[in-house]
Amino acid sequence: MFLSPQLDNDEDAEDGTDLDLLASTYRSVLDESAFDDMISGWERKLTISDVGTSQTRLSRRLFGQLVTFRETLDNLGAPATSDPLKVAVSEVPGPAVVISPNGRVASINIAGERAFGVRQGAQIDPALIAPGSRDDYEALLRASGAHSNGAQAILTILPAAEDYGQTLLAEAFLLRAAGQNRAHIAIRSLEIAWASRAGDRLQQAFGLTQAECDVAQLFFQLRNLEAVAEKRRVSLLTIRTQIKTIMGKMGAPSNIELMRLLAMVASREQVGLTGAAPVWHDPLSRESIIHTARGRKIAWTWMGDRHGLPVVMSRGMTMTYLLPAECEARLKEAGICLYLPSRPGYGNSTMDASLDVMEDNIVALREFLDRIVGRPCLGVGQADGVLPLVAEAAAHPDRFHGLIAVGYAGGFDIPGLQRLPKIQRVMLQLAGSAPWVAELMAKSGHRMMRQHGLDWYLERAFRTNPINQVTLRNPDWTALIRNACEHALKQGHVTFVRELQLTHHPIDGALRDLAVPLLYLAPLDDPGIDLAACHRLHKLNPKITVEPVPDAAELILYQRSGLVIDRIIAMARRKK
């Protein structure tokens, strides 16, 4: 899919950056900061190699070393994750979920999907919390805004799946992710079998006597001191004294903390059992899949009024999959069905590697419009997701009665790529002049995301922009952003590189031929946006209108979601 770069036998093709490039490339396997050094190295090399050329030339020696590194990546096993949200749901074998302060699922394991009846990115149902535990649950939600990590509780859960019984006891505690202004809430089942090895571990690690181990086991299983005393046929005072001794040896300041420690010991003795991570699924549980005659799959979901006015949203690299819940309520009230097809390679939609990226997108888009929509509609494109809509609208004016472009689209202003932050700029340049190298870099970056968590990428992609940083510090937003990242990476890193290649597709001809109105919502804090360049679009075609959007950047669909919905409703109703 990505041909090898042009090679040069001339030793002059080598330069002083090659050795540094190789060093940072190999270091990236273990050092998360080495990716930044790789980006800087390629920035220097692209400058030396003349970025105006259609192909970046590499020496055969450098290419050979990069091929070796690629083989090394292919042979490495999957890295262990250090993402605290994923660790929290993977280190226990039972149901576990991490939610944002407003109850949106940020991370979950497979058992959690069944027990809580919810998927990553969706809203947890408060009715799952038993009435007797709701005050404790609400207290945790309030405490998530404080700076202390001390809030914790034992909750009774009413499972969504019958095979977990009528109730399920769970620990709940605050979990802070780096750089975020509020804590998440982790909820993890305490319904864990007590293996005989767990008692041995308590004796070895904490110095408990055999009698204390027996009391600890009963306390974990019965969760009631009176019941433990009855089972042991001793007085309640004796049990309380023994529990205090156990708490002292284990360093547990409270009964709740003791229960957490015992749960940790019990879960770690379940040899080979961990909280398996689920593959990405539509959080709305509405996804349908079109199977075409050529064997490809086109996945899609929807928001709003299922039988309302059709609007098709084509999502791009900006990290948005779902709009906030309040947006769906407004769409439903306005009588609009927002169709959300997954473009080729995203989520559960497959790509056709035999087609170039624009043709691949157009083929899938036409199939979706023909089989699902079946009439003229409003098209909404996010970032470069608008480019296939523009190309199809120019070729077939009867498909759409209007278009909206949301956020910076590289094809609208190719020189604007030079204004982007370093990581985006360099990867876009490599995707155009050395796609094989871009694919290698993306593969390495994907591995780092799996190891260090999605925050590793988000921090690098958006750290230069204060307004984006504010958005990323809010765990309620990042729960949605994490889901969008998983959607983009469901089938691997190749989708990312194909999206970068789409940016380079010439679109001026299609913009000039547009016979339907196009509204361009241009976020003023996006580094790619230049109003002078935006206004050239109106000169190119009077049907194109540019609306500058203040207080918004690449994450405009979170930062100004109300404005975006306003414009969608207005343009959709114009052709009612």
N, C-alpha and C positions, 0 to 999 in steps of 0.2 A: 504494500500500500504506500509506503514511503521509500522512494528510491534512494540508494546511497548517494552521498554528495559527490560533486565533481572532485576528482583527485588530481594532484599535481606531483609529477616526479621531480620537479625542480626543487633543490634544497632551499632555494630562496622563498619557497612557499611557507617554510617553517619560520616561526618568529619566537621571540622570547616569552610569549604568553603560553606556548604549548605546554611547557613543563609545569607551570603553575596550574593550568587547566587540568592536566592529568592528576596532579596531586590532590586538588580539591574534589575532583570526580571520584577518586577512590576513597577519600576521607568521608565522602557523603554517606557511605554505608553505615558508619558508626557515629558520625558527628553531624548533628542537625543543623549547625551553622555553616557547614561546608557548602550547602546549596547556594547560599548568598555569595560565597566566593566563586562558585561556578558561574553564576549569573554575571558577576563583575568580570570574570575572565573572558566570557563570550562577548560581553560588551566591548572590551578592548580589542578583541580579535575582529569583531564586525567592523569596528572603526578603521582598523588597519587594512581590512580586506576590501573596503569600499562597499558600503551597504547599497549603493546604487545599482550594483550588478544583480542580474537575475539569480545567480547561483554563488554561494560562498564556497570558495575552493579550500580544500584541506590537503595537507601533505599525506602521503600514503602512510608514513610512520604514525602520525596522530590518529588517522582513521583506524589503523590496525589496533592501536591501544584502546580506542573507544569500542571497537568490536569485542575485544577481550573483556572490557568492563561490562558490556551488554550481556555477554555469556555468563559473567559472574552474577549479575542480577537475576538472570533466568534460573540459575542453579541454587540461589539462596532460598531458604524456606521463608514462610510468612513471618514477619517480625512480631514480637510481642508488643502489644500496645501499652503506651504510658498515658493515654488519654484518661483523665480521672473519671469522667462520666462513663466511659466504656468499661473501665476497670471495676467500677462500682457494681455493674450489672453482670459482670463475667466471673467475679470471684466467688459467687454463690451458685449452687446448682438449681435452686428453686426460683420462683417468680421474682423478678426484680425490675424496677423502673426508676428513672430519674426524671423529675418534672421541673419545669420552670415555676417561678412564683405565681403565675396565673394559671397553672395546671396543664401547660402544654408539654407533651412528652419529648424530652431531649435525648434520651437513650433508654433502651429496653432490651431484654433478652427474649428468646423464643418462648420460654415458659411464662414470662411476663405478658407477652402478647395474648396468650390464652387466658391466663388468670384475670388480667385486667380488661380484656376485650378491646384493646386499643393498640395502635401502631405508632411508630416514631413519627413525630410531627403533628399528631392529632391531639385533641383535647381530652384529658381524662375526665370520666364521669364522677362528680362528687358523690353520687349515690353509692359508689363502691365502698365508701367509708361508712362503717357501721355507725348508727346514731350515737352509741356510747363513746365513740372515738372522734367525733367531729370537732369537739372543742379543742382536743389536742392537735388535730390536723390543722384547724384554722390558726392555732397559736404558732405552729411551724411556719405556715405561710406568712404570717406577720413577722416572725423572727428572721425570715430570709432577707429582709432589708437591713438588719442590724449587722454590726461588724463581728459579732461573736459567732463561733462555730458550736457553741455549747448546747443549743436546743436539740432535743431528741424526745422520742416518745415510742411507746408500743401501741400499735393500731390494730384494730380488728377490721379485716377486709371482708366484704361480701363478694366472692369471686364471680366473674361473669360466666366461667365454664363450670359445669356441674361436677366434673371429675375432680375438682379441688375441694369438694365438700361445701357445706353451708357457710362456714367461716374459715378464715385463714389469718393467723396471727403474723404480724410483720413489724419489723423495726423500722423507724423513720428517723432520719437525721439530716442535718444541713451539710451540703457539699459545695465547696467554693471552687470555681474554675478561675484560672489566672486571668486577670484583666477585666473581670466582670463586676458590676456594681452591686449585684445581689446574689445571694446563694441559691443553688438548686436544692431540691428536696429529694433524697434517696429513700425509696420504700422497698424493703427486701423481706421476703418470706422468712419466718423463723421455723417453718414446718420442715425440719431437716432431720433425717434419721440419725440416731446416735450410735455411731460405730464403737466397738470395744476399744479400738485404737485411740478414740478421743479421750478416754480415761487415762490411758498411758501417757498421752501428750500432756494432760493436766499435771500429772505427777512429775514428768520430766521438765516441763517448762516453768511451772509455777510452784513446785514443791508441795502439792496437795497430798494429804494422806489418802489411803484407800477409802476411808469413811467419808472424807470431804469430797472425793470424786463421786461417790454414790449420791451424796446430797446434791452436788452440782448437777448431776445427770437428772435427778428427779425434779429439781427446780426448773431446769430447762424444758423438761417434758410436761410438767404439770402446771408450772407458772403460778403457783399459789403455795404460800408457806404453810397454811393450815393443811392442805392436801399432802404436802411433803411430810409434815409431822405425823399425820394419820398413817401414811404409807410406811414410815419408819417406826411407828409405834413408840414415839417419844413425845415429849412436851413441845409446845410451840416455842417456849423460851429456849429450849436446847437448839432447835432448828435456827432460830434467829441468831443465836450466838455463833453457830457453825457458819451461817451465811456471812456474818460480819467478818469472820476469820478468812473465809474464801475471798471475799471482796478485798481484804487487805493484802493477801498474797498475790492476787491477780491485778491489783492496782485499779480496781473498779470503784469509783466514788458513789455509785448508785445502783439500785437493782436493775434499772434499764441498761446501764453500761455493762453490768455483769451479764445480762442476757445477750447483749451484742457480742461480748467476748466469747461466751460459750457457743453462740451461733457460728462465729468465725472458726473456732476450733472444730466444731462438728462438720462444717461444710468442707474444710480443708482435708478432713479425713475421708471424704467421699472420693476415693481414688479414681481419677480420670473423669470425674463429673465437674463440669463448670457450666456457667450460664451461657450457652451457645448464642452467638449473635445472629439475628435474623437477616435475611437478604432484604433489599429495599422493596417495599410495597406501597401502594397509594394509601396515604393516611386516611383519606375519606372513605376507603373501602367501596369506591364506586367504579373502579377501573374496568374498562372493557378492552378487548384486543381484537383488531381486524387481522385476519389471516388472508394474505393475498395469494393469487394464483402462482406467483413466482416464489412463494415460500417466506416472504418477509412478514414481520409482525409490526403493527402500528397500535401502540397503546394510547388510551385517552381516558380522561376523567372530566368532570364538570363541576361548576359551582353555580349557585343561584337558583333560578326557576327552570327546572328540567324541560319544560315545554314553552319557555319564553323566547323572546327575540334572540336569534343566534349571533354570538360574537365568538370569534376564534382567536385565542391568544397563542402566539408562537414564542416560546421562552428562549432566552439566550444565556450567555455565560454569566451574566450577573446572577448572583446566588439567590434566586427566587423560584420556588416551585409552587407553593400555595400562597394565596393572598390571606391577610388576617381575617379572623372570623367575622369581624364587623363588616368587612367588604362583602362577604357572602350574603349577610342579612340585607344589605342595601341592594345588591343585585336581585335578590329574590323579590324584594318589595317593588323594584322597578320592572319586574317581569322580564328579566334578561337571563338567558342561559349562556354562561361563559364556558365554552369548550376549551379544554386544555390538553391537546395532543402532545405526546412526548416525541420530540423530533428524533431522527435516526441516531441510534447509539445511546440515547438517554433512557433511563429507567428500563422499561421492558420493550421498547421499540428497537428493532434490529436495523442495522445499516446494510447497504449494499456496497461492498468495497470495490466492486467493478466500476462504479460510477464516481465521477468527481463529486465533491461535497455539495455544490449547489444543485446539480442534477439529482443527486440522492434525496435532498430535501424537497425538491419540487415534485418528484415522483410520489413521495409519501404524502405530501400536502394535497395533491390532486386526488389521490385515493381517498383520503379522509373527507375532503369536501364533497366528493361524489357520493360516497356511501353513507356518510353520517349527517352532513348538513343539508345538501341537496338544493340550496337556494342561495341567492346573493346575501352576503352578510358583512358585518364589520370585521376587519382584521386588525389585531393588535399585536405588534411585535416588540419584544423586549430586547434591547441592545441589538446584537447582530441577528437575533431571531426575526427581525423585520425584513431582512434582505430577501429570503425566499418569498415572502408575501408580496414585496414590491415587484420582484421578477415575474411572479404569476399574475399579478394584477395588470402589469403592462402587457403581458402576452394574451391574457383573457380578461378583458375589462368587465365581463358579466359576472365574474366570480365575487367581486366585492363592491359595495356601494361607498366604501370609505376605508381609510387606514389610519392607525395611530402608531407612531414610533415612540417608544418610551426609553429614554436614556441614550447614551452615546453609542452610535453604530459606526464602526470603523469604516465601512464601505461608503458612508455618506461624506466622510472627510479623511481620506487616506493620510494626508500630512499630519493630521491630529494624532496619529500613532506615536509620533516623536515626542508628544507632550505627556504621554502616559508615564507612570512610575516605572522604574528600571525593570522590575521583573516582568511586567506585562509587555513593555516595549521590546525587550530582548527576545522573549519567547515568540512574539508576533513576527519579529524580523527573521528569526530562525525558521519559523513555520513557512515563511515565504521564500527564503533563499537556501535553506538547508533543512528541509522537513525531517530527514532521517535523524539529524542531531536534536531537533525539537522533540521528536518522539522519544529519544533516549533520555532527554532531560525530564520529560513528562513522566516517563516510567520511574525514574529515580525519585521525582517529587511525589508520585503516587505512593511509593513505598514509604516515604517519610510521613505522609499523611496517615497511613495505616499504623505506623509505629508511634508517632507523636500526637496524633489526633488532628481533627480538621482545623482546630485553632492554630496549628502550626502554619497552615496555608493562609487562613483568613488574616492572621496578623501580618504576614508578608504582603499579601495582596492589597491590604487597605490601611496599613500603618501610616502612610504619608498624608492621609486625609482626616482632619479632626472630626468632621461631621460623620464620616463612616465609623470612626473609632467610638463615638458616642453610641451609635446604633449597635455595634458589636459588644459594648459593655452591658447591654440589656439582655439578660438570659431569656426573656420572653421572645425577643427577636431571633436570638441565636438558635433557639430550638427549631424555628422554621428554616433558618439558613443552613443548619446542619443537615436537615432533611433534603434541602435543595442540592447540597454537595453530594450526598449519597445518591440522589437521583442522577446527577451528572456523571458519577463515577461507577454506577451499577455494573457496567460492562467493561470497565477498565479505563486506562488513560488515553486510549486512541481517540475517543470522542472529544476529549479536550483539544487534541492537536487538530482534528478535523474542523473544530469550531474556529481555531486560530486561522486555519487556511481559508475559511469562509470569509473572514474579514478582508482578505486580499482580492475577493472576486469583484471585478468591475461592475458597478451598478448605475453609473451615470446615465447610460443609455435607457435603462428601464425607468429611472426617475424622470427623464425627459419625456418618455412616452406615456406616463401615467395619465389616465383619463378620469380618475376618481380623486377626490380630495385626500390629502395626507396631512395630518397634524403631527408635528414633531415636538414632543415635550422634552426640552433640553435642560437638564439639571445644571445650574450654573457653577456648582462646586465640583463637578466632574472634570478632572484635568484634561480629558480629551475634547471638551466642549470649547469652541471658539465662536462667539456670536457672529463675527464677520464671515467666517466660513459657513456657519449655519444659514445666514441670509443669502448666500449664493444659491442655496437650494431653491429659494423663491424665484430667483432670476432664471434658474434652469427650467422651472415649471411653476407658473402662477398658482397652480392648484395646491402647492406645498406651503403650509403655514408653520412658522416656528414660534413656539410659545416658551420663552425662558421661564425656568422654574427655580426660584431661589430656595435656599436651605435644603438642597438635595444634591446628591452625588450618584455614584454607581449603584447604591442601594436605594434608589428613589422609590421603588415599589413598597418599601417599608417606611421611608422617611416622609413621603407625600402620597400615601395610598389613597387618602380621601380625595385629593385632587385628581388622581388618575381615574378613580371610579366615577367622579363627576363627569370627566370628559368622555369616558366610555358610555355612560348612560345617555349623555346629550347626543352623541353621534349615532348611537344605535337607534334612538327614538326619532332621529331626523328622517329615517326611512321607514318608520313604522307603517 
